[in-house]
Amino acid sequence: MKKNFFMSILMALALVFGLSYCAANEGSSVVDAGTGGSSSSSSSSSSSGAATAGQVIITEIMGSANGQEDWVELYNTTGMELSIAGFLVADAGKQQTVATGVTLAANAYGVVYLSNDGVCPVSISNCLSSASTNSPGISGSGEALDLKAADAATIIDSVPSLGAFTAGKTKSLDNTKLNATDNDTTGNWADATNVYDNSGPNNGTPGNANTYTSPTYTIGGTVSGQTGAFTLQNNAGNDVNLTSSDASFTFATAVTSYNVTVKTQPSGQVCTVTNGSGTATANVTNVTVNCETPANAQKGDLKINEVNSNGGTDYIEIFNTTASTKAIEAGKWFLADAGLIGTPASYFDLSTFSASITANGFLALDSGAANSFSFGLGNGDAVYLLYYDGTNYHMADSIVFAADVTPAQRSVNGAGVWQTGGTPSKGASNTGNGTAMTTANPTDIKLNEINSNGGSTSGATLGDGQTSAGSEDFVELYNVNSQAYTIPATTLYLLDNAFATSTMTNEYAVAGSISGTSVYTLEKVTNFSFGLGSADSAYLLFKAGSTYIILDSYSWSSHVTSAFRSPNGTGVWSTGVVTFNAAN
């Protein structure tokens, strides 16, 4: 009696829970991978919500079926069941809508049949319930397709046009590249060879795993010029280590697409890769790697090209103005902002970021990034590029800005005027579509003409203060910028050869403003107190704290009545007729 009683209780409980389970799953259409049939109720309806971008992708397309409508296969790339209810398969003007309640099981395939009722023929497995009064169809010549979320706006996946379809054959995605990035590459697709419908006949694997795998090829080539060991890599991996005696290389892993780069350079050298990327259709043997020992970058070779102090990560871009790769020596090239310019110990050594810069190439440094500068650029700041000659710092380039720049960039790489409001182009050529900045910079001020033989002219009066042109020693400055430069107090100084001996007692503080593309002349007695000798130098200096940085300099071995630049501010030095306080 007790046994029969307990058995009755267990049977009743089983009936109740079974009915509850069925009720919970009623109306849920789930497609399982590899079932080989139409969509059916699953034994489990747990779902992780609607699929998001990249979770469900397009993996096979029929665009020229024999005796059937076109169709598109979808694949759930995740390990969880996802809802695709109301999702749309769309071309440029038409769409097919997946029915309400449809989900796609983990790692499952499903087919959207492009007909008004969406009902697949029996030869197609795992058909997803769908409908349309304006079914896309697919152009036999090929067209781009989108998988959209139920809002008809969010793109879940898209594929480009894969070219013309062969009648009765699908375009099938490589089964090793089932992701939303690789299915954008046309080289990862091919015509299907498996027959799924003998009546057509039609080739493909609708609703099941694709059988196509892209052919792979070995990648290799030649190396030359290296004096030490270095490492190449392909597609950011698959390293191959080479020595000074190696003349060729081949990567161990065969691939379809390749991108060969230099991972580590030989000591003191720079290796460049030619023919290093592409899509292979046969074994590749023509990648060439040439290594050379570049000349060191000199003071005029590098320029600041673009600066961003707001709108995301602060960055500084450096440009190589020469047509050859340049080495960046340790302890030679530095960056500083307005807060650090007076503290050389805090300068950022550019060689920490890169040991070289390619011909007419760019170095783009993000603030706070690995091996980059750590200082931030403020709302009203400056960037200085400095070159150290072993004794003194030279200001190779500069930009000063009174407000945030997003970005500031030269109108012509390395040489043009500074602009703001242009299109950001970090690490690439500037567009030159900004608005010119309205202030000049310290490095715009140049020595332009020098007379060290003042007072020797007949009738000249020592210290006449510019009343007789050229009668006194004088130094003429020139502003190469079309905008005026207002000299910040106690920042711009003039001195003779005493600077070379670190004797700074007679330096002259230049004050005032220098108009755009104009001269600014300083004369002995009236301005500076030191005389310019028969063998002497003139230094134009930028002072920050107790640090003097050379902006420009000129030296001579015997008296010069007029040594001048032509053109003004930028040309080479020569001697000739005095043009005191006027353009050369």
Secondary structure, 3 states (H helix, E strand, C coil): CHHHHHHHHHHHHHHHHHHHHHHHHCCCEEECCCCCCCCECCCCCCCCCECCCCCEEEEEEECCCCCCCCEEEEEECCCCCEECCCCEEECCCCEEEECCCEEECCCCEEEEECCCCCCCCCCCCCECCEECCCCCCCCCCCCCEEEECCCCCCEEEEECCCCCCCCCECEEECCCCCCCCHHHCHHHEEECCCEEECCCCEECCCCCCCCCCCCCECEEEEEECCCCCEEEEECCEEEEEECCCCCEEECCCCECEEEEEEEECCCCCEEEEECCEEECCCCEEEEEEEEECCEECCCCCEEEEEEECCCCCCEEEEEECCCCCEECCCCCEEEEECCCCCCHHHCEEHHHCCCEECCCCEEEEECCCCCCCCCCCCCCEEEEEEEECCCCEEEEEEEEECCCCCCEEECCCCCCCEEECCCCCCCCCCCCCCEECCCCCHHHEEEEEEECCCCCCCCCCCCCCCCCCCCCCEEEEEECCCCCEECCCCCEEEECHHHHHCCCCCCEEECCEECCCCEEEEEECCCECCCCCCCEEEEEEEEECCEEEEEEEEEECCCCCCEEEECCCCCEEEECCCCCCCCC
